[in-house]
Amino acid sequence: SSGINAEYGQTQSYSRFMYENLFSHIDIQPENIHLLSGDCPADQVEAHTKKYEEDIKKAGGIDLLLIPLGKAGVLGFNSSGTSKDSKTRLVEIDRNTRIDAASDFFGAEFVPLHALTLGISSLYQSKRIILVAYSEGRSRPVARVVEGDISISAPATFLQNHPNIKLYIDEAAAQDLLRFKSPWVIQANVPLTIKWNPFLARKAVIWLSLALGKPILKLVDEDYYDNHLTSLVNSYGSAHDLNLKVFH
């Protein structure tokens, strides 16, 4: 994706970023670099985006797509409401994206209003996709993409059905995943094996105490059994021993 009117020479241009951080460090031939042109004249945008799609097809498609997950499940500049059939095109940059980019442009007023971006359909046709998300600010979109329903309001959820995709995240970005917050409540066809450690045990006991509205020291074996925490109690011998361990 590339911001319109963000020319190569500008510090914030996508082209300059790619050259300085990747292309100048690898043995790639200039003719093998294909970027959307942010300084494309308005009357040539449609032809430019159409040719870009044709060039992808001529090359046999995208073998590997490496793409970051944006806030609210955004992919590239495909914001909420983007159709899964969308192609490479000119889009208006939404307010949240412009605010996020403000620091790079020394103020939101300098962030381009429009950008060129590959569409969801264009991205989805990649043979292999690597989606990356790091930091606490991506925890909600990660949870939505992994555990939520497919929705036009979060374009990245369309990738759930892709046959060859991997998501790479750090611990901060995993905070809102159910399997990270409370894996014991997940109902799976195959029983989950939870490796209990002091941190996870403490988290589970506090969760149970809050869920039932009972003090930790008042929790009994049946409370754990009825809330998918049998393996936790068995790991510590009894609810009494577990409660004391966590409480102290």
N, C-alpha and C positions, 0 to 999 in steps of 0.2 A: 504494500500500500504506500501511497505517496501523497503528501499534501500539495494541493494546487498552489502554484506561485512560490513554493519553497524550492528554489533553484539549487543546482549542485553546489555552487559556491557558498551558500548559506550554511552556517554552523549546524542548523537544525534539520537540514534536508536529509531525507532518507537515503538518497544516493550517496551523499558524502559520508554518512554514518557507515554504510555498508562497505565503502571503499576503505575507510580508515580502520575499521574494526574486523574486516574479513578479507576482502578481495586483495588488499595489498600485502597480506600475510600468507597467501596460498598461491600455488602455481596454476591459476586459472587464466585462460586466454580471454582477452577483451571481447572477442566475438561470442563467447559463451556466457556473457553477462547480459541478462534481460531484465530491465527495470521499467516500471511505469514512469513516465516522464511528468514530473510535477510542474514543469514550465510549458506544458503543451498548450498551444493557443486554444481558446474556447471553441472555435469553429472546427477544430480538428480532433476534439476529445472523443467523439463517437467513433471515428475511423481508427483512432489510436487504440482504444479499448477493444474494438473488434479484431484488429490485427493481433493484439496481444493474445487473445483467445485462440486465434488461428495458429499463432506461433507455438503455443503450448501443444496443440493437437499435432502439428507437424513434427514436433520433437518427441512424440509418443506419449505425451502426458507428463505429469509431475511424478517422479519416482519417489521422492521423499519431501514431505512438507514439515518444516520446523516452524511452529507458530506459538506465540504466547497467548494465554487466556486473559482477556481484558475484564474489567469490572462489568458486572451484570451479564456475564456470559458473552461479551463482545468478541468477535474474531476479525482482526484487521480493522476496517472501519465499517463493518457490518453490525450496526447497532440494533437495539430492540425493534422488532417489527419487520426485520429483513426476511424475505421469502427464501425457502430452501432451494428454490429454482433460480435465484439471482446469479447474474454473470458479472464479469468485470465491467465497472461502470464508474461514473462520477456520482459522489454522494455528498451530502451536507454533513459536516462533522458536528455531532451532538454536543450539547453544552457541557456535560460531564467530562467528555473526552478533551474538550478544549481547556477546561479547568485543570485537568490532570497534566496537560502539556504546557501549561502556562509558565512554569519555572524554566523550561527549556527555551522558551521564546521571549523570556524577560517580560512576561505579562500576557494575560489572556487575550488582550486586544490585538496582539501580534500573531496569534495562532491562526493559520489559514481557516477560512470558513468552509472550504470544500476539499475533497481529496479523491484520488483514484484508488480503487480497491478491487481485489479479486472478490467475486461473489461466493456465496456459500456453496453453490453447485460446482463452481470452479475449484474450490478448496477440497470439497468432498470427493472429487474424482481422483485425487492423489492416490497413488498405489499404497503409500505408507504415510502415516501422520504421527508426528511427535508433538504433543501439546504440553506446554510447560507453564507452571504457575508457582510463584514464590512470594512469600511474605503473608502476614495476617490479612492484608487488604484483599487478598484473593481467596480467602477461606470460604466466603459465602458463594461466590460463583463456582468454586471447585465442588462444593457440596451439591449445588444445583445441577451441575453438568454430570456428576457421577451418580447421584442418588435421586435426582428430581425427574419430573416428566419432561418429555420432549415438548418444547414450546417455542413459538415464534418470538416470544418476549425475551428469550435467551438463545440467540443463534447457535452458540456452541453446543447446545443440547442435541442438535441435529447430528453431531458426530457420534452419538451413542451407538448408532447402527452401522458405523463404518467397520468393515471387516478386519482392518489392520491398523489399530491406533493404540498408542501408549501415552499415559499421562505421567509426567514427572513433576513432583511437588516436594516442598520441604515440610517440616513438622508444623510450622506456623500456618501454612496454607491448608493443612489437613484438620485444623481445629474444629471445623463445623461438620466434618464427616461423621455420620452416625457410628461407623465402624471404628472411629477414633475416640469419639466422646463417650459412647456407651455401647460397645460391641455386643454386650450380653443381651440386648433387646432385639437384635437382628434375628428374624425368623427365616432360616435358610432350609433348603431341602436336605442339605447335609449339615449335621450339627457342627457348630464352630468350636474349634479347640482354642481356648484362651490361655495364654501363658501369663499367669498372674504374677505380678511383681508388687512391691510395697506401694508404689505410686498408683498403679491401676486399681489395686485393692482399696486403697483409701478413696479414690474417686468413686468406685462402685458403692462403697458403704455410705458415703455422703449423699450420693444420688438416691439410694434407697431410703435413707432417713428423710430426705426432703420430699420424695415421691409419696411416702406413706404418712408424713407428718408426725413421725415418731422420733424421740431422742435416740441417738446411736446406741446407748446402753440398754434401751428397751427393745431393740430388735431381737427377734427370736429366729430359730432355724426355719420355721414355716414361712417367715417373711422372705427369706432368701430363696427358698424352694419355689415359692409362688411367683417369683420375679426373675426367673432364669439365672439365678446365682448359686445354684447347687454346687457347681464345681469350685466356686470361691470358698464356700463353707467347708467343703471337703478338703481344700488345700490347707485350711487353718485348724481343722479338727472340729470346731463348733462355732456357733454364732457368738457364744459368750467369749471365747478366746479371741475371735476376730474383732469383736466390738472393743474389747479392752486394748487390743493392739493398736487399733486405729485411734481410739479416744486418747490414748496416752502418747 
